[in-house]
């Protein structure tokens, strides 16, 4: 792994990179409410400091680190997410939320 530099920060080679998608309610006064999704990558630099990289703020760095860490290939291999819209309970069953830490993956 040769992680790309991100604004002067060097991710630590060989360390895990976590992709986290958070769904949040967005209530508008006087308008319809909806949900937004925030995509982040969490990683450590060479000194061990933790960082969070937001896809919305740094899309180029987000894609580069996703590719370098193998996240893109893993998501493509497993066909995740299997569904991109629908009821939250249905999306969870179809692969939107996968808890790999407990082995309850697809």
C-alpha angles and dihedrals in degrees: 000000000000103000117207119247113253113206092322094318117118114207112223113259114239095019123119122262115207124207113207125186114193121194115206135179116248111199117190120201108245093000139080119289120233141166128260128199123218117198119203138169119215119202143146126245125226091274093053097254115143120235136186120211118198118214092211094054100039109021095162094052090042092056094043094052092043090054095043094048093049095245092124092052092047093051091047092047094052095037093238128204094030092190129031101192141021138076113344092237091053093046091052091053091048097054108274091119115036121171102206092173093072097039092247093127125138 
